[in-house]
Amino acid sequence: TNLPSVAQTQSAYFPIGTIAYSGGISGVQGDLVTKHFNSLVSENDMKWNSLQATQGVFTYTNADAQVAFAKAKGMKLRGHTFAWHQQVPAWVFQDANGNALTPSPASKALVLQREVDHITNVLNHFAPNVASFYAWDVVNEVIDPSQADCMRRSSWYTLTGTDFIDTAFRTARALLPASVKLYYNDYSTTDAAKLVCIQKMVAGLKSRGVPIDGIGHQMHISLNYPTPAAVANTVRTLATAFPGISQQVTEMDIKINDNGPFYTLYEDIPASVHAQLGYAWRNYFNTFRQLNGLIDSVTIWGQGDNHTWLTSGTEAEAPLLFDTSLKAKPAYWGVVDPSQLP
Ligand code: G3I
């Protein structure tokens, strides 16, 4: 069709990214990705359990197809992700007999060596295509503001303290050119306690000379929560605390509402709710643009409502710009041309 390209309409402000997954970069869906987006991130295929499920056995089939697609279409890539408590295989935290490692200097050294080996293999593998990458989510979701020290109690943390964070950034920096910026990526960055924790962690990294270039705001949000003003406050707070730091919206989607109403079938979601979502997309994008360069990339965690991590067997959600048939819906117009909103 002759609808405006989402990415083209935002090109004066930031590139617009989306996810790549098996089956999502061919046919009609692939055409939609190419037309409306200019940046790609693998939804799952560059995570540890996708690339090295078994120790020493690396599988790059899906990731390579996505990199090749991006390259062929002139799209840029965000890498995602190295140090995360999810989608990391159990063997990383086990001894040779498959028993859970217990904290000790030896197990710490072992886990950190596995982390270095993983990052090194992955970045050496992608080195020939490194010019296509502009960002990497090196460390993901390690903060838990309910802990006095702010750190999530993951196996990474239990076995290495916070050293796995420093090691991930240092290892990635040593293998990537400066053109690929390195991010700490997290959700709920508008949460006041979490924001304080993020500031403490980034300040600590910087004081130790650990190379971090930016902060990723996932933005898995709900209809009008957090408010656009809260998002702007978070971005400005971090920009002031860390002059020159890059900030990106990395995984945006909008749920209808955390507390319902819930719709079992997609078809049950009323037009009025689609309209509300459209106005919400408009309001967030107005804020992103008004932040005037403080946000340098916006990635949406999907294309059509046919493929989203938010829809389960019992709950349909409509969190993306296109509907389950990949037709533009109010969310699309909220970003591209709010004068068309119902
Ligand atoms: O690949 C297996 C398949 O072999 C198996 O048959 C099937 C049965 O459950 O599972 C498949 O794996 C699933 C995988 O997605 C690929 O489809 C996992 O169960 C499922 O948990 C996984 O979900 C992903 C989730 O991260 C994992 O936590 C979502 O697709 C992905 O959208 C989501 O993305 C995360 C970001 O990476 C980080 N921030 C939050 C965001 C949303 O949760």
Residues whose N, C-alpha, C, O or C-beta is under 5 A from the ligand:
A	BS01	G3I	E43 N44 Q86 W309
